[in-house]
């Protein structure tokens, strides 16, 4: 295995551990935070797709993109847009 993939898995594991620890610290607050982030992600992707329809740009709408946009906010949306333009250039 390459060092980059190991670091990526370790970083993802630490992030998942922090999220799970936050949830068990106060379950209702953690659930509310998860719902807020998912709703923010869904609304922001909807707005990006609505505005992007004028220039034929579309982000996929799935749980991974909604959670990315929700947890990371505006930088997450920018990363999703950059990744979409980089992987699937028009």
PyMOL Python script that loads the backbone (N, CA, C, O; Angstrom):
from pymol import cmd

cmd.read_pdbstr("""\
ATOM      1  N   UNK A   1       0.843  -1.184   0.000  1.00  0.00           N
ATOM      2  CA  UNK A   1       0.000   0.000   0.000  1.00  0.00           C
ATOM      3  C   UNK A   1       0.884   1.242   0.000  1.00  0.00           C
ATOM      4  O   UNK A   1       1.949   1.266   0.617  1.00  0.00           O
ATOM      5  N   UNK A   2       0.432   2.246  -0.687  1.00  0.00           N
ATOM      6  CA  UNK A   2       1.192   3.491  -0.747  1.00  0.00           C
ATOM      7  C   UNK A   2       0.925   4.332   0.488  1.00  0.00           C
ATOM      8  O   UNK A   2      -0.112   4.196   1.138  1.00  0.00           O
ATOM      9  N   UNK A   3       1.864   5.193   0.799  1.00  0.00           N
ATOM     10  CA  UNK A   3       1.773   6.041   1.987  1.00  0.00           C
ATOM     11  C   UNK A   3       0.567   6.966   1.916  1.00  0.00           C
ATOM     12  O   UNK A   3      -0.087   7.214   2.930  1.00  0.00           O
ATOM     13  N   UNK A   4       0.265   7.483   0.717  1.00  0.00           N
ATOM     14  CA  UNK A   4      -0.872   8.404   0.584  1.00  0.00           C
ATOM     15  C   UNK A   4      -2.185   7.724   0.924  1.00  0.00           C
ATOM     16  O   UNK A   4      -3.033   8.316   1.591  1.00  0.00           O
ATOM     17  N   UNK A   5      -2.363   6.492   0.476  1.00  0.00           N
ATOM     18  CA  UNK A   5      -3.611   5.792   0.762  1.00  0.00           C
ATOM     19  C   UNK A   5      -3.721   5.446   2.249  1.00  0.00           C
ATOM     20  O   UNK A   5      -4.813   5.469   2.816  1.00  0.00           O
ATOM     21  N   UNK A   6      -2.603   5.131   2.869  1.00  0.00           N
ATOM     22  CA  UNK A   6      -2.620   4.839   4.304  1.00  0.00           C
ATOM     23  C   UNK A   6      -3.000   6.095   5.085  1.00  0.00           C
ATOM     24  O   UNK A   6      -3.815   6.037   6.006  1.00  0.00           O
ATOM     25  N   UNK A   7      -2.404   7.233   4.713  1.00  0.00           N
ATOM     26  CA  UNK A   7      -2.738   8.486   5.392  1.00  0.00           C
ATOM     27  C   UNK A   7      -4.194   8.869   5.170  1.00  0.00           C
ATOM     28  O   UNK A   7      -4.839   9.406   6.071  1.00  0.00           O
ATOM     29  N   UNK A   8      -4.718   8.597   3.977  1.00  0.00           N
ATOM     30  CA  UNK A   8      -6.120   8.884   3.701  1.00  0.00           C
ATOM     31  C   UNK A   8      -7.037   8.030   4.567  1.00  0.00           C
ATOM     32  O   UNK A   8      -8.022   8.531   5.109  1.00  0.00           O
ATOM     33  N   UNK A   9      -6.722   6.750   4.702  1.00  0.00           N
ATOM     34  CA  UNK A   9      -7.537   5.869   5.549  1.00  0.00           C
ATOM     35  C   UNK A   9      -7.440   6.267   7.023  1.00  0.00           C
ATOM     36  O   UNK A   9      -8.442   6.239   7.738  1.00  0.00           O
ATOM     37  N   UNK A  10      -6.260   6.630   7.473  1.00  0.00           N
ATOM     38  CA  UNK A  10      -6.091   7.055   8.868  1.00  0.00           C
ATOM     39  C   UNK A  10      -6.878   8.342   9.121  1.00  0.00           C
ATOM     40  O   UNK A  10      -7.563   8.461  10.137  1.00  0.00           O
ATOM     41  N   UNK A  11      -6.782   9.305   8.199  1.00  0.00           N
ATOM     42  CA  UNK A  11      -7.535  10.551   8.347  1.00  0.00           C
ATOM     43  C   UNK A  11      -9.033  10.316   8.355  1.00  0.00           C
ATOM     44  O   UNK A  11      -9.752  10.907   9.161  1.00  0.00           O
ATOM     45  N   UNK A  12      -9.512   9.456   7.463  1.00  0.00           N
ATOM     46  CA  UNK A  12     -10.941   9.130   7.433  1.00  0.00           C
ATOM     47  C   UNK A  12     -11.383   8.421   8.708  1.00  0.00           C
ATOM     48  O   UNK A  12     -12.476   8.667   9.216  1.00  0.00           O
ATOM     49  N   UNK A  13     -10.529   7.542   9.221  1.00  0.00           N
ATOM     50  CA  UNK A  13     -10.858   6.844  10.466  1.00  0.00           C
ATOM     51  C   UNK A  13     -10.926   7.785  11.658  1.00  0.00           C
ATOM     52  O   UNK A  13     -11.810   7.660  12.505  1.00  0.00           O
ATOM     53  N   UNK A  14      -9.996   8.722  11.724  1.00  0.00           N
ATOM     54  CA  UNK A  14     -10.002   9.709  12.816  1.00  0.00           C
ATOM     55  C   UNK A  14     -11.245  10.588  12.724  1.00  0.00           C
ATOM     56  O   UNK A  14     -11.878  10.881  13.738  1.00  0.00           O
ATOM     57  N   UNK A  15     -11.596  11.009  11.506  1.00  0.00           N
ATOM     58  CA  UNK A  15     -12.798  11.824  11.320  1.00  0.00           C
ATOM     59  C   UNK A  15     -14.048  11.050  11.721  1.00  0.00           C
ATOM     60  O   UNK A  15     -14.922  11.596  12.395  1.00  0.00           O
ATOM     61  N   UNK A  16     -14.142   9.793  11.319  1.00  0.00           N
ATOM     62  CA  UNK A  16     -15.291   8.969  11.691  1.00  0.00           C
ATOM     63  C   UNK A  16     -15.343   8.771  13.207  1.00  0.00           C
ATOM     64  O   UNK A  16     -16.423   8.801  13.798  1.00  0.00           O
ATOM     65  N   UNK A  17     -14.203   8.572  13.826  1.00  0.00           N
ATOM     66  CA  UNK A  17     -14.154   8.402  15.277  1.00  0.00           C
ATOM     67  C   UNK A  17     -14.616   9.662  15.997  1.00  0.00           C
ATOM     68  O   UNK A  17     -15.338   9.579  16.991  1.00  0.00           O
ATOM     69  N   UNK A  18     -14.205  10.832  15.501  1.00  0.00           N
ATOM     70  CA  UNK A  18     -14.659  12.088  16.111  1.00  0.00           C
ATOM     71  C   UNK A  18     -16.169  12.272  15.973  1.00  0.00           C
ATOM     72  O   UNK A  18     -16.827  12.737  16.904  1.00  0.00           O
ATOM     73  N   UNK A  19     -16.708  11.914  14.833  1.00  0.00           N
ATOM     74  CA  UNK A  19     -18.155  12.047  14.625  1.00  0.00           C
ATOM     75  C   UNK A  19     -18.909  11.099  15.544  1.00  0.00           C
ATOM     76  O   UNK A  19     -19.904  11.489  16.156  1.00  0.00           O
ATOM     77  N   UNK A  20     -18.449   9.865  15.647  1.00  0.00           N
ATOM     78  CA  UNK A  20     -19.118   8.891  16.522  1.00  0.00           C
ATOM     79  C   UNK A  20     -19.002   9.317  17.986  1.00  0.00           C
ATOM     80  O   UNK A  20     -19.966   9.193  18.740  1.00  0.00           O
ATOM     81  N   UNK A  21     -17.842   9.815  18.393  1.00  0.00           N
ATOM     82  CA  UNK A  21     -17.662  10.272  19.776  1.00  0.00           C
ATOM     83  C   UNK A  21     -18.576  11.449  20.084  1.00  0.00           C
ATOM     84  O   UNK A  21     -19.150  11.524  21.171  1.00  0.00           O
ATOM     85  N   UNK A  22     -18.713  12.360  19.143  1.00  0.00           N
ATOM     86  CA  UNK A  22     -19.615  13.504  19.343  1.00  0.00           C
ATOM     87  C   UNK A  22     -21.055  13.032  19.477  1.00  0.00           C
ATOM     88  O   UNK A  22     -21.821  13.569  20.277  1.00  0.00           O
ATOM     89  N   UNK A  23     -21.417  12.030  18.693  1.00  0.00           N
ATOM     90  CA  UNK A  23     -22.787  11.524  18.744  1.00  0.00           C
ATOM     91  C   UNK A  23     -23.083  10.860  20.081  1.00  0.00           C
ATOM     92  O   UNK A  23     -24.165  11.054  20.636  1.00  0.00           O
ATOM     93  N   UNK A  24     -22.147  10.081  20.610  1.00  0.00           N
ATOM     94  CA  UNK A  24     -22.388   9.393  21.878  1.00  0.00           C
ATOM     95  C   UNK A  24     -22.285  10.325  23.081  1.00  0.00           C
ATOM     96  O   UNK A  24     -22.778  10.005  24.163  1.00  0.00           O
ATOM     97  N   UNK A  25     -21.646  11.475  22.894  1.00  0.00           N
ATOM     98  CA  UNK A  25     -21.561  12.432  23.990  1.00  0.00           C
ATOM     99  C   UNK A  25     -22.937  13.004  24.312  1.00  0.00           C
ATOM    100  O   UNK A  25     -23.317  13.102  25.479  1.00  0.00           O
ATOM    101  N   UNK A  26     -23.662  13.371  23.299  1.00  0.00           N
ATOM    102  CA  UNK A  26     -25.041  13.823  23.468  1.00  0.00           C
ATOM    103  C   UNK A  26     -25.814  13.404  22.221  1.00  0.00           C
ATOM    104  O   UNK A  26     -25.764  14.099  21.206  1.00  0.00           O
ATOM    105  N   UNK A  27     -26.526  12.281  22.281  1.00  0.00           N
ATOM    106  CA  UNK A  27     -27.154  11.713  21.086  1.00  0.00           C
ATOM    107  C   UNK A  27     -28.160  12.643  20.403  1.00  0.00           C
ATOM    108  O   UNK A  27     -28.181  12.727  19.175  1.00  0.00           O
ATOM    109  N   UNK A  28     -28.982  13.332  21.170  1.00  0.00           N
ATOM    110  CA  UNK A  28     -29.986  14.193  20.552  1.00  0.00           C
ATOM    111  C   UNK A  28     -29.326  15.372  19.845  1.00  0.00           C
ATOM    112  O   UNK A  28     -29.728  15.748  18.744  1.00  0.00           O
ATOM    113  N   UNK A  29     -28.320  15.945  20.475  1.00  0.00           N
ATOM    114  CA  UNK A  29     -27.602  17.062  19.852  1.00  0.00           C
ATOM    115  C   UNK A  29     -26.861  16.590  18.601  1.00  0.00           C
ATOM    116  O   UNK A  29     -26.839  17.292  17.590  1.00  0.00           O
ATOM    117  N   UNK A  30     -26.259  15.413  18.668  1.00  0.00           N
ATOM    118  CA  UNK A  30     -25.559  14.860  17.513  1.00  0.00           C
ATOM    119  C   UNK A  30     -26.506  14.568  16.363  1.00  0.00           C
ATOM    120  O   UNK A  30     -26.178  14.815  15.203  1.00  0.00           O
ATOM    121  N   UNK A  31     -27.681  14.043  16.685  1.00  0.00           N
ATOM    122  CA  UNK A  31     -28.672  13.767  15.635  1.00  0.00           C
ATOM    123  C   UNK A  31     -29.160  15.068  15.012  1.00  0.00           C
ATOM    124  O   UNK A  31     -29.339  15.144  13.797  1.00  0.00           O
ATOM    125  N   UNK A  32     -29.375  16.087  15.833  1.00  0.00           N
ATOM    126  CA  UNK A  32     -29.811  17.378  15.323  1.00  0.00           C
ATOM    127  C   UNK A  32     -28.746  17.987  14.416  1.00  0.00           C
ATOM    128  O   UNK A  32     -29.068  18.565  13.378  1.00  0.00           O
ATOM    129  N   UNK A  33     -27.481  17.859  14.804  1.00  0.00           N
ATOM    130  CA  UNK A  33     -26.395  18.380  13.979  1.00  0.00           C
ATOM    131  C   UNK A  33     -26.338  17.640  12.640  1.00  0.00           C
ATOM    132  O   UNK A  33     -26.129  18.265  11.601  1.00  0.00           O
ATOM    133  N   UNK A  34     -26.521  16.331  12.655  1.00  0.00           N
ATOM    134  CA  UNK A  34     -26.512  15.548  11.428  1.00  0.00           C
ATOM    135  C   UNK A  34     -27.665  15.952  10.510  1.00  0.00           C
ATOM    136  O   UNK A  34     -27.479  16.071   9.299  1.00  0.00           O
ATOM    137  N   UNK A  35     -28.843  16.161  11.071  1.00  0.00           N
ATOM    138  CA  UNK A  35     -29.999  16.574  10.270  1.00  0.00           C
ATOM    139  C   UNK A  35     -29.759  17.957   9.669  1.00  0.00           C
ATOM    140  O   UNK A  35     -30.061  18.186   8.498  1.00  0.00           O
ATOM    141  N   UNK A  36     -29.217  18.881  10.469  1.00  0.00           N
ATOM    142  CA  UNK A  36     -28.935  20.229   9.951  1.00  0.00           C
ATOM    143  C   UNK A  36     -27.932  20.191   8.812  1.00  0.00           C
ATOM    144  O   UNK A  36     -28.117  20.869   7.802  1.00  0.00           O
ATOM    145  N   UNK A  37     -26.874  19.409   8.959  1.00  0.00           N
ATOM    146  CA  UNK A  37     -25.864  19.366   7.905  1.00  0.00           C
ATOM    147  C   UNK A  37     -26.399  18.719   6.636  1.00  0.00           C
ATOM    148  O   UNK A  37     -26.077  19.163   5.534  1.00  0.00           O
ATOM    149  N   UNK A  38     -27.206  17.683   6.776  1.00  0.00           N
ATOM    150  CA  UNK A  38     -27.778  17.042   5.595  1.00  0.00           C
ATOM    151  C   UNK A  38     -28.742  17.987   4.886  1.00  0.00           C
ATOM    152  O   UNK A  38     -28.746  18.059   3.657  1.00  0.00           O
ATOM    153  N   UNK A  39     -29.554  18.708   5.646  1.00  0.00           N
ATOM    154  CA  UNK A  39     -30.485  19.662   5.034  1.00  0.00           C
ATOM    155  C   UNK A  39     -29.719  20.781   4.342  1.00  0.00           C
ATOM    156  O   UNK A  39     -30.070  21.171   3.228  1.00  0.00           O
ATOM    157  N   UNK A  40     -28.680  21.302   4.985  1.00  0.00           N
ATOM    158  CA  UNK A  40     -27.865  22.339   4.349  1.00  0.00           C
ATOM    159  C   UNK A  40     -27.221  21.820   3.074  1.00  0.00           C
ATOM    160  O   UNK A  40     -27.187  22.521   2.063  1.00  0.00           O
ATOM    161  N   UNK A  41     -26.715  20.602   3.118  1.00  0.00           N
ATOM    162  CA  UNK A  41     -26.106  20.014   1.931  1.00  0.00           C
ATOM    163  C   UNK A  41     -27.102  19.825   0.804  1.00  0.00           C
ATOM    164  O   UNK A  41     -26.793  20.109  -0.353  1.00  0.00           O
ATOM    165  N   UNK A  42     -28.299  19.345   1.131  1.00  0.00           N
ATOM    166  CA  UNK A  42     -29.332  19.143   0.107  1.00  0.00           C
ATOM    167  C   UNK A  42     -29.752  20.471  -0.519  1.00  0.00           C
ATOM    168  O   UNK A  42     -29.864  20.578  -1.740  1.00  0.00           O
ATOM    169  N   UNK A  43     -29.981  21.470   0.312  1.00  0.00           N
ATOM    170  CA  UNK A  43     -30.406  22.770  -0.202  1.00  0.00           C
ATOM    171  C   UNK A  43     -29.295  23.407  -1.038  1.00  0.00           C
ATOM    172  O   UNK A  43     -29.565  23.982  -2.093  1.00  0.00           O
ATOM    173  N   UNK A  44     -28.066  23.309  -0.579  1.00  0.00           N
ATOM    174  CA  UNK A  44     -26.971  23.936  -1.324  1.00  0.00           C
ATOM    175  C   UNK A  44     -26.742  23.234  -2.661  1.00  0.00           C
ATOM    176  O   UNK A  44     -26.471  23.905  -3.658  1.00  0.00           O
ATOM    177  N   UNK A  45     -26.843  21.913  -2.712  1.00  0.00           N
ATOM    178  CA  UNK A  45     -26.701  21.212  -3.985  1.00  0.00           C
ATOM    179  C   UNK A  45     -27.871  21.543  -4.905  1.00  0.00           C
ATOM    180  O   UNK A  45     -27.694  21.687  -6.115  1.00  0.00           O
ATOM    181  N   UNK A  46     -29.070  21.665  -4.329  1.00  0.00           N
ATOM    182  CA  UNK A  46     -30.221  22.074  -5.134  1.00  0.00           C
ATOM    183  C   UNK A  46     -30.001  23.458  -5.747  1.00  0.00           C
ATOM    184  O   UNK A  46     -30.308  23.672  -6.919  1.00  0.00           O
ATOM    185  N   UNK A  47     -29.472  24.394  -4.962  1.00  0.00           N
ATOM    186  CA  UNK A  47     -29.214  25.749  -5.464  1.00  0.00           C
ATOM    187  C   UNK A  47     -28.128  25.721  -6.550  1.00  0.00           C
ATOM    188  O   UNK A  47     -28.254  26.399  -7.569  1.00  0.00           O
ATOM    189  N   UNK A  48     -27.067  24.939  -6.332  1.00  0.00           N
ATOM    190  CA  UNK A  48     -26.005  24.824  -7.337  1.00  0.00           C
ATOM    191  C   UNK A  48     -26.567  24.236  -8.629  1.00  0.00           C
ATOM    192  O   UNK A  48     -26.247  24.717  -9.716  1.00  0.00           O
ATOM    193  N   UNK A  49     -27.400  23.201  -8.522  1.00  0.00           N
ATOM    194  CA  UNK A  49     -27.977  22.601  -9.723  1.00  0.00           C
ATOM    195  C   UNK A  49     -28.951  23.552 -10.407  1.00  0.00           C
ATOM    196  O   UNK A  49     -29.022  23.589 -11.636  1.00  0.00           O
ATOM    197  N   UNK A  50     -29.695  24.316  -9.627  1.00  0.00           N
ATOM    198  CA  UNK A  50     -30.637  25.281 -10.211  1.00  0.00           C
ATOM    199  C   UNK A  50     -29.884  26.380 -10.961  1.00  0.00           C
ATOM    200  O   UNK A  50     -30.232  26.723 -12.091  1.00  0.00           O
ATOM    201  N   UNK A  51     -28.843  26.931 -10.316  1.00  0.00           N
ATOM    202  CA  UNK A  51     -28.047  27.970 -10.977  1.00  0.00           C
ATOM    203  C   UNK A  51     -27.230  27.376 -12.118  1.00  0.00           C
ATOM    204  O   UNK A  51     -27.023  28.041 -13.134  1.00  0.00           O
ATOM    205  N   UNK A  52     -26.771  26.161 -11.974  1.00  0.00           N
ATOM    206  CA  UNK A  52     -25.976  25.519 -13.013  1.00  0.00           C
ATOM    207  C   UNK A  52     -26.779  25.079 -14.219  1.00  0.00           C
ATOM    208  O   UNK A  52     -26.208  24.786 -15.269  1.00  0.00           O
ATOM    209  N   UNK A  53     -28.088  25.029 -14.086  1.00  0.00           N
ATOM    210  CA  UNK A  53     -28.912  24.618 -15.231  1.00  0.00           C
ATOM    211  C   UNK A  53     -28.811  25.627 -16.368  1.00  0.00           C
ATOM    212  O   UNK A  53     -29.051  25.279 -17.524  1.00  0.00           O
ATOM    213  N   UNK A  54     -28.465  26.857 -16.060  1.00  0.00           N
ATOM    214  CA  UNK A  54     -28.328  27.872 -17.101  1.00  0.00           C
ATOM    215  C   UNK A  54     -27.055  27.690 -17.926  1.00  0.00           C
ATOM    216  O   UNK A  54     -26.983  28.133 -19.072  1.00  0.00           O
ATOM    217  N   UNK A  55     -26.056  27.040 -17.341  1.00  0.00           N
ATOM    218  CA  UNK A  55     -24.802  26.804 -18.051  1.00  0.00           C
ATOM    219  C   UNK A  55     -24.544  25.299 -18.240  1.00  0.00           C
ATOM    220  O   UNK A  55     -23.420  24.898 -18.543  1.00  0.00           O
ATOM    221  N   UNK A  56     -25.555  24.488 -18.065  1.00  0.00           N
ATOM    222  CA  UNK A  56     -25.495  23.028 -18.240  1.00  0.00           C
ATOM    223  C   UNK A  56     -24.484  22.385 -17.297  1.00  0.00           C
ATOM    224  O   UNK A  56     -23.650  21.586 -17.723  1.00  0.00           O
ATOM    225  N   UNK A  57     -24.561  22.735 -16.018  1.00  0.00           N
ATOM    226  CA  UNK A  57     -23.715  22.153 -14.982  1.00  0.00           C
ATOM    227  C   UNK A  57     -24.613  21.449 -13.978  1.00  0.00           C
ATOM    228  O   UNK A  57     -25.642  21.994 -13.578  1.00  0.00           O
ATOM    229  N   UNK A  58     -24.235  20.238 -13.565  1.00  0.00           N
ATOM    230  CA  UNK A  58     -25.057  19.452 -12.655  1.00  0.00           C
ATOM    231  C   UNK A  58     -24.164  18.680 -11.691  1.00  0.00           C
ATOM    232  O   UNK A  58     -23.240  17.983 -12.110  1.00  0.00           O
ATOM    233  N   UNK A  59     -24.446  18.810 -10.401  1.00  0.00           N
ATOM    234  CA  UNK A  59     -23.779  17.983  -9.394  1.00  0.00           C
ATOM    235  C   UNK A  59     -24.687  16.806  -9.077  1.00  0.00           C
ATOM    236  O   UNK A  59     -25.903  16.976  -8.989  1.00  0.00           O
ATOM    237  N   UNK A  60     -24.127  15.625  -8.904  1.00  0.00           N
ATOM    238  CA  UNK A  60     -24.973  14.489  -8.537  1.00  0.00           C
ATOM    239  C   UNK A  60     -25.568  14.698  -7.150  1.00  0.00           C
ATOM    240  O   UNK A  60     -24.919  15.239  -6.255  1.00  0.00           O
ATOM    241  N   UNK A  61     -26.790  14.268  -6.993  1.00  0.00           N
ATOM    242  CA  UNK A  61     -27.499  14.434  -5.723  1.00  0.00           C
ATOM    243  C   UNK A  61     -27.578  13.071  -5.054  1.00  0.00           C
ATOM    244  O   UNK A  61     -28.437  12.259  -5.398  1.00  0.00           O
ATOM    245  N   UNK A  62     -26.687  12.815  -4.100  1.00  0.00           N
ATOM    246  CA  UNK A  62     -26.680  11.553  -3.362  1.00  0.00           C
ATOM    247  C   UNK A  62     -26.218  11.827  -1.931  1.00  0.00           C
ATOM    248  O   UNK A  62     -25.776  12.936  -1.631  1.00  0.00           O
ATOM    249  N   UNK A  63     -26.313  10.838  -1.049  1.00  0.00           N
ATOM    250  CA  UNK A  63     -25.934  11.084   0.347  1.00  0.00           C
ATOM    251  C   UNK A  63     -24.484  11.527   0.529  1.00  0.00           C
ATOM    252  O   UNK A  63     -24.194  12.330   1.417  1.00  0.00           O
ATOM    253  N   UNK A  64     -23.580  11.023  -0.288  1.00  0.00           N
ATOM    254  CA  UNK A  64     -22.173  11.401  -0.140  1.00  0.00           C
ATOM    255  C   UNK A  64     -21.961  12.878  -0.443  1.00  0.00           C
ATOM    256  O   UNK A  64     -21.256  13.565   0.296  1.00  0.00           O
ATOM    257  N   UNK A  65     -22.563  13.373  -1.520  1.00  0.00           N
ATOM    258  CA  UNK A  65     -22.380  14.784  -1.853  1.00  0.00           C
ATOM    259  C   UNK A  65     -23.123  15.679  -0.871  1.00  0.00           C
ATOM    260  O   UNK A  65     -22.638  16.759  -0.532  1.00  0.00           O
ATOM    261  N   UNK A  66     -24.296  15.246  -0.408  1.00  0.00           N
ATOM    262  CA  UNK A  66     -25.046  16.050   0.563  1.00  0.00           C
ATOM    263  C   UNK A  66     -24.293  16.150   1.884  1.00  0.00           C
ATOM    264  O   UNK A  66     -24.235  17.224   2.484  1.00  0.00           O
ATOM    265  N   UNK A  67     -23.720  15.045   2.339  1.00  0.00           N
ATOM    266  CA  UNK A  67     -22.954  15.089   3.591  1.00  0.00           C
ATOM    267  C   UNK A  67     -21.664  15.883   3.434  1.00  0.00           C
ATOM    268  O   UNK A  67     -21.258  16.591   4.356  1.00  0.00           O
ATOM    269  N   UNK A  68     -21.020  15.774   2.284  1.00  0.00           N
ATOM    270  CA  UNK A  68     -19.802  16.552   2.036  1.00  0.00           C
ATOM    271  C   UNK A  68     -20.114  18.040   2.060  1.00  0.00           C
ATOM    272  O   UNK A  68     -19.414  18.818   2.708  1.00  0.00           O
ATOM    273  N   UNK A  69     -21.164  18.430   1.353  1.00  0.00           N
ATOM    274  CA  UNK A  69     -21.547  19.839   1.326  1.00  0.00           C
ATOM    275  C   UNK A  69     -22.018  20.305   2.702  1.00  0.00           C
ATOM    276  O   UNK A  69     -21.777  21.450   3.084  1.00  0.00           O
ATOM    277  N   UNK A  70     -22.679  19.437   3.440  1.00  0.00           N
ATOM    278  CA  UNK A  70     -23.179  19.813   4.758  1.00  0.00           C
ATOM    279  C   UNK A  70     -22.079  19.955   5.787  1.00  0.00           C
ATOM    280  O   UNK A  70     -22.038  20.949   6.512  1.00  0.00           O
ATOM    281  N   UNK A  71     -21.176  18.971   5.869  1.00  0.00           N
ATOM    282  CA  UNK A  71     -20.123  19.014   6.877  1.00  0.00           C
ATOM    283  C   UNK A  71     -19.068  20.064   6.569  1.00  0.00           C
ATOM    284  O   UNK A  71     -18.574  20.727   7.481  1.00  0.00           O
ATOM    285  N   UNK A  72     -18.716  20.226   5.302  1.00  0.00           N
ATOM    286  CA  UNK A  72     -17.637  21.143   4.952  1.00  0.00           C
ATOM    287  C   UNK A  72     -18.123  22.533   4.570  1.00  0.00           C
ATOM    288  O   UNK A  72     -17.322  23.467   4.518  1.00  0.00           O
ATOM    289  N   UNK A  73     -19.407  22.691   4.304  1.00  0.00           N
ATOM    290  CA  UNK A  73     -19.966  24.000   3.983  1.00  0.00           C
ATOM    291  C   UNK A  73     -19.534  24.494   2.610  1.00  0.00           C
ATOM    292  O   UNK A  73     -19.459  23.720   1.655  1.00  0.00           O
ATOM    293  N   UNK A  74     -19.250  25.796   2.521  1.00  0.00           N
ATOM    294  CA  UNK A  74     -18.881  26.417   1.249  1.00  0.00           C
ATOM    295  C   UNK A  74     -17.592  25.814   0.672  1.00  0.00           C
ATOM    296  O   UNK A  74     -17.547  25.563  -0.533  1.00  0.00           O
ATOM    297  N   UNK A  75     -16.541  25.569   1.473  1.00  0.00           N
ATOM    298  CA  UNK A  75     -15.362  24.915   0.895  1.00  0.00           C
ATOM    299  C   UNK A  75     -15.665  23.515   0.355  1.00  0.00           C
ATOM    300  O   UNK A  75     -15.062  23.085  -0.628  1.00  0.00           O
ATOM    301  N   UNK A  76     -16.587  22.812   0.988  1.00  0.00           N
ATOM    302  CA  UNK A  76     -16.983  21.498   0.484  1.00  0.00           C
ATOM    303  C   UNK A  76     -17.696  21.591  -0.846  1.00  0.00           C
ATOM    304  O   UNK A  76     -17.479  20.767  -1.734  1.00  0.00           O
ATOM    305  N   UNK A  77     -18.555  22.603  -0.986  1.00  0.00           N
ATOM    306  CA  UNK A  77     -19.220  22.822  -2.273  1.00  0.00           C
ATOM    307  C   UNK A  77     -18.198  23.166  -3.355  1.00  0.00           C
ATOM    308  O   UNK A  77     -18.275  22.665  -4.477  1.00  0.00           O
ATOM    309  N   UNK A  78     -17.253  24.016  -3.008  1.00  0.00           N
ATOM    310  CA  UNK A  78     -16.208  24.378  -3.969  1.00  0.00           C
ATOM    311  C   UNK A  78     -15.395  23.143  -4.358  1.00  0.00           C
ATOM    312  O   UNK A  78     -15.033  22.985  -5.524  1.00  0.00           O
ATOM    313  N   UNK A  79     -15.107  22.278  -3.402  1.00  0.00           N
ATOM    314  CA  UNK A  79     -14.360  21.060  -3.703  1.00  0.00           C
ATOM    315  C   UNK A  79     -15.167  20.126  -4.598  1.00  0.00           C
ATOM    316  O   UNK A  79     -14.613  19.519  -5.514  1.00  0.00           O
ATOM    317  N   UNK A  80     -16.469  20.006  -4.343  1.00  0.00           N
ATOM    318  CA  UNK A  80     -17.314  19.170  -5.191  1.00  0.00           C
ATOM    319  C   UNK A  80     -17.376  19.710  -6.616  1.00  0.00           C
ATOM    320  O   UNK A  80     -17.318  18.945  -7.578  1.00  0.00           O
ATOM    321  N   UNK A  81     -17.493  21.017  -6.746  1.00  0.00           N
ATOM    322  CA  UNK A  81     -17.539  21.627  -8.076  1.00  0.00           C
ATOM    323  C   UNK A  81     -16.212  21.437  -8.793  1.00  0.00           C
ATOM    324  O   UNK A  81     -16.186  21.084  -9.973  1.00  0.00           O
ATOM    325  N   UNK A  82     -15.104  21.669  -8.086  1.00  0.00           N
ATOM    326  CA  UNK A  82     -13.780  21.497  -8.696  1.00  0.00           C
ATOM    327  C   UNK A  82     -13.549  20.045  -9.092  1.00  0.00           C
ATOM    328  O   UNK A  82     -13.005  19.770 -10.162  1.00  0.00           O
ATOM    329  N   UNK A  83     -13.958  19.123  -8.240  1.00  0.00           N
ATOM    330  CA  UNK A  83     -13.798  17.703  -8.546  1.00  0.00           C
ATOM    331  C   UNK A  83     -14.633  17.309  -9.751  1.00  0.00           C
ATOM    332  O   UNK A  83     -14.174  16.557 -10.611  1.00  0.00           O
ATOM    333  N   UNK A  84     -15.849  17.811  -9.817  1.00  0.00           N
ATOM    334  CA  UNK A  84     -16.718  17.521 -10.964  1.00  0.00           C
ATOM    335  C   UNK A  84     -16.099  18.062 -12.251  1.00  0.00           C
ATOM    336  O   UNK A  84     -16.094  17.367 -13.267  1.00  0.00           O
ATOM    337  N   UNK A  85     -15.579  19.286 -12.226  1.00  0.00           N
ATOM    338  CA  UNK A  85     -14.983  19.874 -13.420  1.00  0.00           C
ATOM    339  C   UNK A  85     -13.651  19.209 -13.780  1.00  0.00           C
ATOM    340  O   UNK A  85     -13.275  19.169 -14.951  1.00  0.00           O
ATOM    341  N   UNK A  86     -12.944  18.693 -12.789  1.00  0.00           N
ATOM    342  CA  UNK A  86     -11.651  18.059 -13.033  1.00  0.00           C
ATOM    343  C   UNK A  86     -11.818  16.640 -13.562  1.00  0.00           C
ATOM    344  O   UNK A  86     -11.133  16.247 -14.507  1.00  0.00           O
ATOM    345  N   UNK A  87     -12.721  15.869 -12.961  1.00  0.00           N
ATOM    346  CA  UNK A  87     -12.901  14.471 -13.348  1.00  0.00           C
ATOM    347  C   UNK A  87     -13.705  14.372 -14.643  1.00  0.00           C
ATOM    348  O   UNK A  87     -13.361  13.587 -15.527  1.00  0.00           O
ATOM    349  N   UNK A  88     -14.769  15.159 -14.761  1.00  0.00           N
ATOM    350  CA  UNK A  88     -15.623  15.118 -15.934  1.00  0.00           C
ATOM    351  C   UNK A  88     -15.639  16.478 -16.627  1.00  0.00           C
ATOM    352  O   UNK A  88     -16.627  17.206 -16.526  1.00  0.00           O
ATOM    353  N   UNK A  89     -14.569  16.828 -17.325  1.00  0.00           N
ATOM    354  CA  UNK A  89     -14.557  18.133 -17.995  1.00  0.00           C
ATOM    355  C   UNK A  89     -15.610  18.192 -19.093  1.00  0.00           C
ATOM    356  O   UNK A  89     -15.891  17.197 -19.762  1.00  0.00           O
ATOM    357  N   UNK A  90     -16.178  19.360 -19.262  1.00  0.00           N
ATOM    358  CA  UNK A  90     -17.242  19.529 -20.253  1.00  0.00           C
ATOM    359  C   UNK A  90     -16.649  19.866 -21.595  1.00  0.00           C
ATOM    360  O   UNK A  90     -17.383  20.048 -22.567  1.00  0.00           O
TER     361      UNK A  90
END
""", "prot")
cmd.dss("prot")
cmd.show_as("cartoon", "prot")
cmd.util.cbc("prot")
cmd.orient("prot")
